[in-house]
Amino acid sequence: MAVTLASRRTTRRLAADAGLLVVAAAFVLPLAWVVLSSLDPRADLRVKAPDGLTPDNFDAILTPEITFTPLLNSLILCGSATLLTVVCAALAAYPLSRFRSRFNRPFLLTILFATSLPITAIMVPVYALFVRVDLIDTMQGTIFFFAASQLPFAIWLTKNFMDGVPKELEEAAWTDGASSLQSLIRIVLPLMGPGMGVVTVFSFVMMWGNFFVPFMLLLTPDQMPASVSINDFFGNRGMVAYGQLAAFSIVYSTPVILLYVLIARRLGGGFALGGAVKG
């Protein structure tokens, strides 16, 4: 009986390991194709060893028109929109976390509903509105819409992180004469640094990979971000420069990876509030 039970456990463990290997392969194979194809002078859709290592694909894309200008546009758009989103999310989450009201729950449910709206469903009225207010084909208009589209989920996340900061710390600051805004900036936000790091990375990544919004709101080619300009590698009649596409994908992914690496230590740091409040 014990042998049968042990064999069943072994079988289940092997099945789970096989399933995990399949899932891992689904992620590893595309990444392997990107790395190998970027160095292959005759890259195609197959995952194979390069026919000779060459930096020609990177040399072909590292030009102002193909890479540097679109990346700069992406950094301006996503960086500005992320900063605006994080600031507005902190200011909106603070009263939801610190003050009790009968409108808090309906407001949070409305925010949660707003996160489920597909972006394609609201682009037509947004486009018409932007034409009316003369924000179409402008960087600032796209930044505002990026921030507005990410703000609901950012508020939800920030509010949950802010709930983990003890209110007693703020009350002590209020006793010393600090205002609510001062306690938010000097006490709450520093203590929830890992949480704000999560919100920052999440918002930036979602904006960085967004193709549809800048494609609809920006018309001038010189203002297009890298998420839109990557479409230029898909030529006419099905011809695709796979090697250059793979090289551009690596360069395009670098800012997101660097942002995560810079914030990774704080992401794993927790809230470190032990002993901050004594009963």
C-alpha positions as CSV (number, residue, x, y, z in Angstrom):
1,M,0.0,0.0,0.0
2,A,2.8,2.4,0.9
3,V,4.6,1.5,-2.3
4,T,1.5,2.3,-4.3
5,L,1.0,5.6,-2.6
6,A,4.7,6.6,-3.1
7,S,4.4,5.6,-6.8
8,R,1.3,7.8,-7.2
9,R,3.1,10.7,-5.6
10,T,6.1,10.2,-7.9
11,T,3.8,10.0,-11.0
12,R,2.0,13.3,-9.9
13,R,5.3,15.0,-9.3
14,L,6.7,13.9,-12.7
15,A,3.5,15.1,-14.4
16,A,3.7,18.5,-12.7
17,D,7.4,18.8,-13.7
18,A,6.5,17.9,-17.3
19,G,3.8,20.6,-17.3
20,L,6.2,23.2,-15.9
21,L,8.8,22.3,-18.5
22,V,6.2,22.8,-21.2
23,V,5.3,26.2,-19.8
24,A,9.0,27.1,-19.5
25,A,9.7,26.1,-23.1
26,A,6.8,28.4,-24.2
27,F,8.7,31.3,-22.7
28,V,12.3,30.3,-23.4
29,L,11.9,29.5,-27.1
30,P,10.7,33.0,-28.2
31,L,13.5,34.5,-26.1
32,A,16.1,32.1,-27.6
33,W,14.8,33.0,-31.1
34,V,15.2,36.7,-30.4
35,V,18.8,36.3,-29.2
36,L,20.0,33.9,-31.8
37,S,18.3,35.7,-34.7
38,S,19.7,39.1,-33.8
39,L,23.2,37.7,-34.5
40,D,22.2,35.6,-37.5
41,P,22.8,37.1,-41.0
42,R,20.2,34.8,-42.5
43,A,17.6,34.7,-39.7
44,D,14.2,33.3,-40.3
45,L,11.3,32.0,-38.1
46,R,13.2,28.9,-37.0
47,V,15.0,28.6,-33.7
48,K,18.4,27.6,-34.9
49,A,22.1,28.2,-34.4
50,P,23.2,31.3,-36.3
51,D,25.0,30.8,-39.7
52,G,27.8,32.8,-38.3
53,L,27.8,35.5,-35.6
54,T,27.6,39.0,-36.9
55,P,26.7,42.4,-35.5
56,D,25.3,43.6,-38.9
57,N,21.7,43.5,-37.7
58,F,22.5,45.8,-34.8
59,D,24.5,48.1,-37.1
60,A,21.6,48.3,-39.5
61,I,19.1,49.4,-36.8
62,L,21.3,51.7,-34.6
63,T,20.4,54.9,-36.5
64,P,18.5,58.0,-35.4
65,E,15.6,57.3,-37.8
66,I,15.1,53.6,-36.9
67,T,16.0,53.4,-33.2
68,F,17.2,56.4,-31.3
69,T,14.4,58.9,-32.2
70,P,11.6,56.3,-31.6
71,L,13.2,55.2,-28.3
72,L,13.5,58.9,-27.2
73,N,9.9,59.4,-28.0
74,S,8.9,56.3,-26.0
75,L,10.9,57.5,-23.0
76,I,9.3,60.9,-23.1
77,L,5.8,59.5,-23.5
78,C,6.0,56.7,-21.0
79,G,8.3,58.4,-18.5
80,S,6.1,61.5,-18.3
81,A,2.9,59.5,-18.2
82,T,4.3,57.2,-15.5
83,L,5.3,60.1,-13.4
84,L,1.9,61.8,-13.8
85,T,0.2,58.5,-13.0
86,V,2.1,57.8,-9.9
87,V,1.6,61.3,-8.5
88,C,-2.1,61.3,-9.2
89,A,-2.5,57.8,-7.9
90,A,-0.8,58.7,-4.6
91,L,-3.0,61.8,-4.1
92,A,-6.2,59.9,-5.0
93,A,-5.4,56.8,-2.9
94,Y,-4.6,58.8,0.3
95,P,-8.1,59.9,1.2
96,L,-9.5,56.5,0.2
97,S,-7.1,54.8,2.6
98,R,-7.1,57.3,5.5
99,F,-10.7,58.6,5.6
100,R,-13.8,56.5,5.9
101,S,-16.8,57.4,3.8
102,R,-19.9,55.6,2.4
103,F,-18.7,56.6,-1.0
104,N,-15.3,54.8,-0.7
105,R,-16.6,51.4,-1.8
106,P,-18.7,52.6,-4.7
107,F,-15.8,54.7,-5.9
108,L,-13.4,51.8,-5.7
109,L,-15.8,49.5,-7.5
110,T,-16.1,52.1,-10.2
111,I,-12.3,52.2,-10.5
112,L,-12.2,48.4,-10.7
113,F,-14.9,48.5,-13.5
114,A,-12.9,51.2,-15.4
115,T,-9.9,48.8,-15.5
116,S,-11.9,46.3,-17.4
117,L,-12.9,48.6,-20.2
118,P,-11.2,47.6,-23.5
119,I,-9.1,50.5,-24.9
120,T,-10.6,49.9,-28.4
121,A,-14.1,50.7,-27.0
122,I,-13.2,54.2,-25.9
123,M,-10.8,55.3,-28.6
124,V,-13.4,56.5,-31.1
125,P,-14.9,59.1,-28.6
126,V,-11.4,59.9,-27.3
127,Y,-10.2,60.6,-30.9
128,A,-13.2,62.8,-31.6
129,L,-12.6,64.7,-28.3
130,F,-8.9,65.2,-29.0
131,V,-9.7,66.6,-32.4
132,R,-12.1,69.1,-30.8
133,V,-9.7,70.3,-28.2
134,D,-6.7,70.3,-30.6
135,L,-4.8,67.6,-28.8
136,I,-4.5,65.2,-31.7
137,D,-1.0,64.5,-32.9
138,T,0.5,66.1,-29.8
139,M,2.9,64.5,-27.3
140,Q,1.1,66.1,-24.3
141,G,-2.3,64.8,-25.4
142,T,-0.9,61.2,-25.7
143,I,0.8,61.6,-22.3
144,F,-2.5,62.6,-20.7
145,F,-4.4,59.7,-22.2
146,F,-1.7,57.2,-21.2
147,A,-1.9,58.5,-17.7
148,A,-5.7,58.5,-17.6
149,S,-5.9,54.9,-19.0
150,Q,-3.4,53.5,-16.3
151,L,-4.7,55.6,-13.4
152,P,-7.6,53.4,-12.3
153,F,-5.5,50.3,-11.6
154,A,-2.7,52.5,-10.2
155,I,-5.1,54.0,-7.7
156,W,-6.3,50.5,-6.7
157,L,-2.8,49.2,-6.2
158,T,-1.6,52.3,-4.4
159,K,-4.5,52.3,-2.0
160,N,-3.9,48.6,-1.1
161,F,-0.2,49.4,-0.4
162,M,-1.1,52.5,1.6
163,D,-3.4,50.5,3.8
164,G,-0.3,48.7,5.1
165,V,1.2,51.9,6.6
166,P,0.1,52.4,10.2
167,K,-2.0,55.5,10.7
168,E,-0.4,56.1,14.1
169,L,2.7,57.3,12.5
170,E,0.8,60.1,10.7
171,E,-1.1,61.0,13.9
172,A,2.3,61.5,15.6
173,A,3.3,63.8,12.8
174,W,0.0,65.7,13.0
175,T,0.6,66.2,16.7
176,D,3.8,67.9,15.8
177,G,2.0,70.3,13.5
178,A,2.4,68.5,10.1
179,S,-0.4,68.7,7.5
180,S,-1.9,65.8,5.7
181,L,0.1,66.6,2.6
182,Q,3.3,66.8,4.6
183,S,2.6,63.5,6.4
184,L,1.9,61.9,3.0
185,I,5.1,63.1,1.4
186,R,7.5,62.6,4.4
187,I,6.0,59.5,6.1
188,V,3.6,57.5,4.1
189,L,5.3,57.5,0.7
190,P,8.8,56.7,2.0
191,L,7.5,53.8,4.0
192,M,5.6,52.4,1.0
193,G,8.5,52.7,-1.4
194,P,8.4,49.1,-2.5
195,G,4.7,49.5,-3.3
196,M,5.3,52.6,-5.3
197,G,8.0,50.8,-7.1
198,V,5.5,48.1,-8.1
199,V,3.1,50.8,-9.4
200,T,5.8,52.6,-11.3
201,V,7.1,49.4,-13.0
202,F,3.6,48.2,-13.8
203,S,2.5,51.5,-15.3
204,F,5.7,52.0,-17.3
205,V,5.6,48.5,-18.8
206,M,1.9,48.7,-19.8
207,M,2.6,52.0,-21.5
208,W,5.9,50.9,-23.1
209,G,4.3,48.1,-25.0
210,N,1.1,50.0,-26.0
211,F,0.8,50.1,-29.8
212,F,-2.8,51.1,-30.4
213,V,-2.9,54.4,-28.5
214,P,0.1,56.2,-30.0
215,F,-0.8,54.7,-33.4
216,M,-4.3,56.4,-33.2
217,L,-3.4,59.7,-31.5
218,L,0.0,60.5,-33.2
219,L,0.1,61.2,-36.9
220,T,3.6,62.7,-37.5
221,P,6.2,59.9,-38.1
222,D,8.9,61.9,-36.2
223,Q,6.7,61.6,-33.0
224,M,6.0,57.9,-33.2
225,P,7.4,55.8,-30.3
226,A,9.3,52.5,-30.7
227,S,6.1,50.5,-30.0
228,V,4.7,51.8,-33.3
229,S,8.0,52.0,-35.4
230,I,8.6,48.3,-34.8
231,N,5.9,47.8,-37.4
232,D,8.2,49.1,-40.1
233,F,10.2,45.9,-40.0
234,F,7.2,44.1,-41.5
235,G,7.7,45.0,-45.2
236,N,5.4,44.6,-48.2
237,R,4.3,41.2,-49.6
238,G,5.1,39.4,-46.4
239,M,8.8,40.2,-46.4
240,V,10.2,40.6,-42.9
241,A,13.7,41.5,-41.8
242,Y,13.8,38.9,-39.1
243,G,17.4,39.6,-38.0
244,Q,16.8,43.3,-37.7
245,L,13.5,42.8,-36.0
246,A,15.1,40.6,-33.4
247,A,17.9,43.1,-32.8
248,F,15.4,45.9,-32.5
249,S,13.4,43.8,-30.0
250,I,16.5,43.5,-27.8
251,V,17.2,47.2,-27.8
252,Y,13.5,48.0,-27.3
253,S,13.4,45.7,-24.2
254,T,16.5,47.2,-22.6
255,P,14.8,50.3,-20.9
256,V,12.2,48.1,-19.2
257,I,14.8,45.6,-18.0
258,L,17.0,48.4,-16.6
259,L,14.0,50.0,-14.8
260,Y,13.2,46.7,-13.2
261,V,16.8,46.1,-12.2
262,L,17.0,49.6,-10.6
263,I,13.9,49.0,-8.5
264,A,14.3,45.3,-7.9
265,R,16.0,45.7,-4.5
266,R,13.2,47.8,-3.2
267,L,10.6,45.5,-4.6
268,G,11.9,42.7,-2.4
269,G,12.5,44.9,0.6
270,G,9.0,44.8,2.1
271,F,7.6,47.5,4.2
272,A,10.1,47.2,7.1
273,L,7.6,48.6,9.6
274,G,8.5,46.2,12.4
275,G,8.8,48.1,15.7
276,A,7.7,51.4,14.2
277,V,4.6,51.4,16.3
278,K,4.7,50.5,20.0
279,G,1.4,49.6,21.7
